[in-house]
Amino acid sequence: MWGADKHRKADISQFSGKTTIIAQDAEIRGDLTFNGAVQIDGRVVGNIEAEEGLVRVSEHGYVEGIIKAPSVLVNGQVVGDVHAFEHLELDTKARINGDLHYRFLEMVMGAQISGQLHYLGGGEMLTSPLPLTQVTEE
């Protein structure tokens, strides 16, 4: 409605010409810093940081390291903390072993988290009182 566009989700198509794709059979060892978007279909062993942009870990993607970006979408596996300064989306096959820091969180049934949730609101970090170990369908 009136404020609906205020918190629009980032989409990889917004970053045309500034999108990097790490193919399913590729492996990168080392830190990755960029502005734009990165889609990880393969493996990244290292930290990923975007001052502006989007990190997308697809169903076959694997990241071992810390992710820091305004928007993060996960449908693969992440071993490390995730810092989404604006929007964090966890899809059905998301498997995260680390703490999540987010302003807006969207999680689909089936996503699994082994770590704590930390809400970033109003410039100060508020911590969720209970650690969340796993979200599963019953």
Buried (B, 14 or more C-beta within 10 A) or exposed (E): EEEEEEEEEBEBEBBEEBBEBBEEEEEBEEEBEBEBBBBBBBBBBBBBBBEBBBBBBBBBBBBBBBBBBBBBBBBBBBBBBBBBBBBBBBBEBBBBBBBBBBBBEEBEEBBBBBBBBBBBEEEEEEEEEEEBEEBEEE
